[in-house]
Amino acid sequence: VPAAEMAALSGGGAPWRRGWLPALQFVRRGSKAVTRHWKAMHFQRQKLMAVTEYLAPRPAIPPRCLAPKKERVEEDDGYARLLRRQLEEVFRDNRMIAICQYNSMPGEDVVLMRHYLRKHNIEVKFVLNEIVRPMLSQSKYKNLLPLFVARNILLVSPELKAKEMLRVLKGVPQINLLGACIDNTILSRQGVENFAKLPSLEVSQGQTVGALALLPSQMSSLLQRGPAHLTALLDEHIRRLQAGETGSPPEPTPAQSSGGQ
């Protein structure tokens, strides 16, 4: 191998042999994207658009001269009327009506909940908002309408069993108590809880009778204290007068003898 070729292979030799650079290099510089800016419409074009705007033709007969259309009243079917009548009976025949929000739960839990509530004479009623809302809007229970938004159930009972109902619902987190109507009085959830803490009617009546009987007895004792004290003083005065006439010392009264002992 010649020495010149060896020098070229080993990197030696002339500088132009070490590497080759192109004579023309393309350098890409960053440029902004072409965007279309908003530009106001020319005045002549605006006039042209206004002149060529479509105008709908006027009706041959003015609307006020036409006969009004008869609104078609949708009549409820027989099943809806039956459900509404049953719901009216529920509100009329029960003293306690609780409105609850119903979330999906297994069928076994629903059966178990209804069984525990039925022990306390509480029935579960599944209602539809399209049935209950028109009925409530025309009754004295229209303030209950804001509670019927989602899927709801009613817990009804002819007796006041708020305490038992809350005890059963405590073990069923899928049922949320929203409010209740007890003896024609609308209560919130907190109001139902406060009502459940009240004693029974018999206990309240006994406490009321005791409180009313205590006042007359105190008044009678206060009225009798003055005459009794006056009678005791007069008896003592008479005894002392009788003892002074006979010359013997007066006998001590029971109160004085007990005090001396």
Secondary structure, DSSP 8 states (H G I E B T S, - for coil): --HHHHHHHTT-S-GGGT----S-------------------HHHHHHHHHT-------SS-GGGS-----------HHHHHHHHHHHHHHHH-SEEEEEEE----HHHHHHHHHHHHHTT-EEEE--HHHHHHHHHTSTTGGGGGG-SSSEEEEEESS--HHHHHHHHTT-TTEEEEEEEETTEEEEHHHHHHHHTS--HHHHHHHHHHHHHHHHHHHHHHHHHHHHHHHHHHHHHHHHHHHHHHTS-----HHHHHHH-
